């Protein structure tokens, strides 16, 4: 049985679209196209940047639970006039957990703007199928 989400809730739109909301602010974070395996974040602007990286231009955050417990492979984020695309696994492996989390601000994983791209996403994919627990090798 799947444990209930603590930070997010979802609503299904038709057979293929899952809307994801943040509980703290009843805020629509984005949608997952289940057929394509793509998370489409709501549009972001410069006011949404986190400045946690010394000497860097900043980064964008995605709710930790969306990244850890929702099934998708790729992510698209409209930032200003660009569409930034990367993989969920790259965001998880290269991002940092934001230290700013409380009852108003949800827990997020922040990825530098310069890393939200398709460069090197293959290296974050699993290299082989995971062995079944009951399978003999």
C-alpha positions as a printed Julia matrix, in Angstrom:
137×3 Matrix{Float64}:
  0.0     0.0     0.0
  1.32    3.42   -0.96
  1.81    5.86    1.91
 -0.11    9.14    1.56
  1.77   12.18    0.41
  2.5    14.68    3.18
  3.44   17.79    1.13
  1.47   17.33   -2.09
 -1.82   16.05   -3.43
 -2.81   15.09   -6.94
 -5.88   15.32   -9.18
 -6.32   13.29  -12.33
 -7.46   15.15  -15.47
 -8.66   12.55  -17.89
 -6.72    9.33  -18.32
 -3.27   10.81  -18.97
 -2.77   14.07  -17.02
 -2.03   14.3   -13.31
 -2.13   17.75  -11.69
  0.14   18.16   -8.66
 -0.66   20.66   -5.89
  1.4    21.79   -2.89
 -0.69   21.46    0.29
  0.8    24.43    2.17
 -0.58   27.05   -0.21
 -3.04   24.91   -2.21
 -0.73   25.8    -5.07
 -0.67   24.13   -8.5
  2.98   23.06   -9.0
  2.51   21.52  -12.43
  1.21   18.56  -14.39
  2.55   15.16  -15.33
  1.7    13.72  -18.74
  1.6    10.05  -17.8
  1.88    8.86  -21.44
  4.98   10.95  -22.16
  6.52   10.64  -18.67
  7.05   14.42  -18.54
  6.49   16.83  -15.63
  5.51   20.32  -16.82
  6.22   22.83  -14.06
  4.24   26.04  -13.82
  6.03   29.01  -15.47
  8.8    30.62  -13.43
 10.51   34.03  -13.51
 13.53   35.68  -11.91
 11.52   36.24   -8.71
 11.44   32.44   -8.25
 15.24   32.07   -8.18
 17.02   30.7    -5.12
 20.43   32.27   -4.54
 22.14   29.45   -2.64
 25.09   28.97   -4.96
 28.12   31.21   -4.45
 29.06   32.98   -7.67
 26.24   31.36   -9.65
 23.18   32.92  -11.2
 20.75   31.08   -8.93
 18.59   28.02   -9.2
 15.01   26.82   -9.32
 13.28   24.56   -6.84
 10.91   21.65   -7.27
  9.09   20.13   -4.33
 11.07   17.2    -2.96
  8.06   14.88   -2.85
  7.22   15.57   -6.5
 10.75   14.5    -7.43
 10.91   11.46   -5.15
  7.41   10.01   -5.29
  5.88   10.92   -8.64
  6.49    8.8   -11.73
  8.06   10.75  -14.63
 11.42   10.77  -16.4
 11.78   14.24  -17.9
 10.97   17.77  -16.7
 10.13   20.95  -18.56
 10.17   24.34  -16.83
  9.2    27.54  -18.59
 11.64   30.11  -17.23
 11.18   33.68  -18.5
 11.19   33.22  -22.29
 12.88   29.78  -22.37
 11.8    26.19  -21.88
 14.37   24.42  -19.68
 14.43   20.63  -20.02
 16.23   18.02  -17.93
 15.67   14.62  -16.34
 14.2    13.94  -12.92
 17.26   11.86  -11.98
 19.67   14.67  -12.92
 17.66   17.1   -10.74
 17.83   14.64   -7.84
 21.55   13.91   -8.27
 22.79   17.46   -8.91
 20.34   19.48   -6.83
 20.63   20.47   -3.19
 17.89   20.4    -0.56
 16.85   23.92    0.34
 17.52   24.86    3.96
 14.45   27.14    3.81
 11.48   24.98    4.71
  8.74   25.63    7.23
  4.96   25.41    7.55
  4.6    28.07    4.82
  7.41   26.98    2.46
  7.46   23.39    1.18
 10.67   21.34    1.11
 12.37   21.8    -2.26
 15.38   20.53   -4.16
 17.2    23.37   -5.92
 19.1    22.95   -9.2
 21.36   25.65  -10.67
 19.93   27.3   -13.78
 23.07   26.39  -15.68
 22.45   22.68  -14.96
 18.81   22.57  -16.04
 19.6    21.15  -19.46
 19.89   17.87  -21.3
 23.68   17.75  -21.13
 24.87   14.49  -19.54
 21.36   13.33  -18.49
 22.21    9.78  -19.68
 24.78    9.34  -16.94
 22.05    9.67  -14.29
 19.96    6.86  -15.77
 20.28    3.42  -14.17
 22.94    1.41  -16.0
 21.17   -1.95  -15.78
 17.9    -3.42  -14.67
 17.6    -3.87  -10.94
 17.69   -7.54   -9.9
 14.43   -8.89   -8.56
 14.65   -9.63   -4.84
 13.7   -13.28   -5.39
 15.7   -13.82   -8.57
 18.85  -15.92   -8.48
 21.89  -14.41  -10.17
